[in-house]
Amino acid sequence: MIDYLPKSKKSERIKDLANEALDILYNVGIPFSGKGPRGLESMALAFLAVAGIKRSWKEAQGQNEHRHIKTRDIIKFENEHFEENISPGSYDDVRRKHLKLLVLADLVLNSANNPSAAPNDPTRGYTLSSEFKDLITYYGTEDWAIKLKLFTKNRPSLSEILRRKRDMPKVRVTLSTGHILDFSRGGHNQLQREIIEEFLPRFAGQCEVLYVGDATDKYLLREDDKLRSLGFFELTHDSLPDVVAYNFEKNWIFLIEAFYTSGPMSEERILELKKALKNCVADLIFVTAFTSKSDFRKNIADIGWETEVWTADNPDHLVHFNGGKFLGPYKS
């Protein structure tokens, strides 16, 4: 069995029990990617608390035994039996983090003594599904392998389900450099495609795309060496705009937010980027791209000064939030 918690400070008994819990979860297809040792330990201990296990898997109780345990009681169970010291106010972490994957996989249910009970029924709480509870009572016995095989047969694991979502049809974009980008489908990524294919050729001149994010692939394109040569900040997905492009002739960097679910180039966002790019050798151009003028109109109060706004439904025009810089008559 893999030791998932090599640096855990728990007693050997609790550490072994947590590792066994993780071994079960891994074998039934719970994905561990993106979780550190503490996240795995918290998931394992919450699972044990829901099952009511203190020492042996034979102790497991679930739906058929009418064990329905609330988040605050899960914390209390962990503090009493697993050397934890969790604040009672952390009950939301149990629901949103520690049990999330198990609930998505239908291994843990949020139910009550009465299956048709209302959401506010006082007996409602987390419980093991009857099939999963029956399975784990065989863990460590000679029948475990066959029981596990029967449990997982014709039952897609959560890992498989999530992987299937990531393999959804793609939107293909070919850059001027010949680089091919395959975006996952979705409104936000479609808008990024419009930025690359419609906005940049019209307003950015001969530029090169140096970074593009994606809803399922955080770094769809990332030209680290070129960005660092321009004095770019340490790259993290959360701090980068959706699209970064560079015009070598004018020494301009376009920092473009694709407004779909995230915010526009607000005064706060501009200040954040300016501070992070204080060593950048190129001039900064801040752009918010909207799908439509209607979306732009709803968010106009949040747009920062000295920025540009572009809408995909009117691709030939820009709106300048630049004060007197462009004040003057237009000639046809």
N, C-alpha and C positions, 0 to 999 in steps of 0.2 A: 504494500500500500504506500502511495506517495505521501510524504510529509509536506502538507500544504502550508504548515505553520511553523517553520523551523526557528523563528525568533520569538515565538509566543512565550510569555512568562507564566502561563497557566501551569498548574500541577500536571504531572504526567497523565493522571487519570482523565482529567478534563480535556487535555490536549489530544489524547488518543480518541476520546469520544467525538470531539469536533472533527478530527481527521476522518473518522469513520463516516460521520454525517456527510462530509464533503465527498468522500468516495461514493456514497450512495447517490448523491445529487449529480455527480459527474457521470455516473453510469446510466442514469435515466435521462441524460441529455441537457442538463442545465449548463449554459455557457458560462465560463469563468473569465473570459477575456475582458479586460478593462477593470478587473477587480484586484486590488492589492491584498496582501495577507490579512490586514485588519477587516477589510470588506468581506473576505471569505469567512473569516472567523465569526463576524457578526451574523452573516447569513446562516452559518451552521448552528450557532447557539439559538437563534430565533426558531429555526426548524426543530431543534431538540425541545424547546419550550412548548411549541405548539403540540408536539407529540407527547409531551409529559414525560420525557425520558430523563432519568437522572443517572442511571448506571447501565442498564441493559436494554437492547432493542425489543425484548419481549414485553417491556413495559408500555409500548406504544399504544396510544388511544387516539381515536379519530371520530369521524362522523357517526359511525354506528354506536359508539360508546357515549355519544352526546357530550364530547369534550369541545367546548367552544370558548376560546380564551381571547380576551381583549388585549389590545396593545399594551396598556399599562400593566396588566397582569403578566404579560410576556416579559416585560422589563423586570418586574418583581421576581419572577421565576429565575431569570438569568442572574440577578444580583444575589439571590439566596443560594443557588446551586452551582453557579459557574464562575465564581470569583469576579463578577463584574461589579461596577459601581456606576451604573447608568442613571442619569437624572430622570425622574418620572416625566419631566417635560419633554423628553426626547421621543415620545410615543409616535410622532409623525415619521421619524426615521425608520421605525419598524415597518410601517406600512409602505412608505415610498422607496425604501432602499433594501432593507434586510429580507423582506418577504416578497418583494415585487416580482422577481423571476419565478418563484415557486407558485405564486398566484396565476401568473400568465400561463404557466405550464399546467394549470389545473391540478397540481399536486396538493396545494393548500387552498381551501375554500373559505369564503366569508359567508357563513350561514348560521342558522339558529336551530334550536331544538325542533321547531316547526318549519319544514322546508318552505312553506309559503308565508313565512313571517314577514312583517313589515320591516323596512330598513332600520327603524328605531326600536325594534324589539329588544328588550333588555337581555335576552339570552343570546343575541347575535354576537359572533366572534369568529376567530380563525380556527379552522379544524383541518385535519388531514382527510383527503378523500378516502373512502373506504378501501378502494383498490390499492392505493399507495400505502395506506396503513398496514394492510395485509402483507404487502411485499416486504416492508422493512423489518417485520418480525422474523423474517428468515435470514436477515443479514448475519454473516458469520457462521452459518450452518452449511451442511453439505448440499442442501437443496437451493441455496441462494442463486447459483448460476442458472438453473433451469427456471426458477421463478422469475428472475430478472428477464430472461429471454422471452418468456410468455407475456410479461408485462409490457415489454417494449415492441413486441411483434405487432405490425400494422398500426403502430401508434407513433406518429412523427414527433421527434423530440423538439423542445423549444429551440435548440441550436439549429436544427434543420429548418424550422419555420422562419426564424430570423434570417438565416442564410438565404432562404428563398426570397425574402423581401429585398435583400441586398442585390439579388440577381435579377431584378425587375428590368424591363426594357429600357434601353438607353437612348438619349438624344445625342447625336454625334455632331461635333463641331471641328472643323479643320482650320487651324491657325495659318497665318501667312507664311510662317516658317515651315509648314508642313506637319507640324505636331498635331496629332488627333486627340481630341478630348471626348470622352464618352460620359455625358451627364446622366444621372438617374432622372427619371421623369418627375415632373412636379413644377408648380408655378414659379417657385423661386429660381430653379435651375433654368427654366425656359427664359426667364427674364435675363439671366446671365448670358444665355446664348444670344439674345437680342443685343445686349451690350457689346459683345464681341463682334457680331456680324453686322450690326447697324450703327451703333454709336461710334465705335472706335474708327472705322473707315471715314466717317463724316467729319469728326471733330478732333481726332487725335493724330491725324497725319500718318507718317511712316513710323509706326510705333511697334514695340514688341510686348506681348503679354508675358508678364513675369510671375504672376500668381493668379490662380483661380481656385476657389473653394467649391465644395459640393456638399449637399445634404447628407450623403452617405459616405463620401470620401473627402475628408477634411482638406487634404492637400491634393486636389486633382492635378494641379500644375504648380510647381514651386521651383523657380530658378534661383537657388540659394546663392550661388557664387556671384551672379550678376546683381542681385539685390544687396548683398554685403559690400560689393565694390562701390555701390552708391551710398554707402553709409546707412543702410537700412537697419532697423532695430532687430533684436533677436526674435525670430519668427515663432509666433504662437497663433493657433487658429482663432482664439477668442479675441485677439487684439487686431488682427488683420482685417482690412475691408474685403468685400467679396471678390473684387477684381483689381489687380494692380497692373498698369501698363506704363511703358517708358518710351518717350519720344527722344531719340538720341540727338537729332538735329537741334532741337530747342532745349534740351536738357530739362524736360518736364516729366514729372511722375503723376499719373492719373490714379487717384485713390477713389474707387467707385463702390458705393453701397447699393446693392440691388434691393430696393424696398419691396418686401413681400410680407414677411412676418416680423422682421427686425426693424430697428429704427433708421431714420434718415441721418444725413450729416448735420447733426445738431451742434450748437455751440460747445456743448460738453464733449461730444465726439471729436470735433475739430481740435480742441485743446489737448485732448488725450493723444491724438495722433501727432500733433506738433511737438509735444514734449518727447514722445517716443522717437521722433524723427529729427531731433535737434542736430544730429550729426550728418544728416542727409545732404549730399552735395547737389541734388537736383531741386528744382522749384516744384512746389506741391500744388496740385489742382484737385480740389475736393468736389466730388460729383455724387448726387443721389439720382438713381434711375428708378422710375415708376413704370408700372404697366400701363397706366392711363392717366389722363388729366384729372379724372374723378378721384383717383387715389391721391394724387398730388394735392388737390384742393382740400381733402380731408386732413392733410398733415402739414399744410403750409406754415402753420404757426411754429412748428418745430424745426424748420430749416434754418441753418446758420448763415450769417452774412459771409460774403466773400466765397461763395460756393456756386456751383452750377446745378441745375435741375434739368433732367431729360426724361421724356415720356415716350414709351415704345409706340404708342398710337399716333404720335406726331414726331417721327424720327428726324425730320429735317430742321428742327428748331430746338433752341436752348432757352432756358429762363435763367438770367443772371441775377444773383443776389449780391450785387457788387456796388451798390451806391452810385457815386458819381463817375466811376471809372469808364462806363460806357454811355454816359449821358450825352445826347446829341441827336441830330436828325438822321434818319435812315434814308438812303438813296436807293431807288429801284435799279 
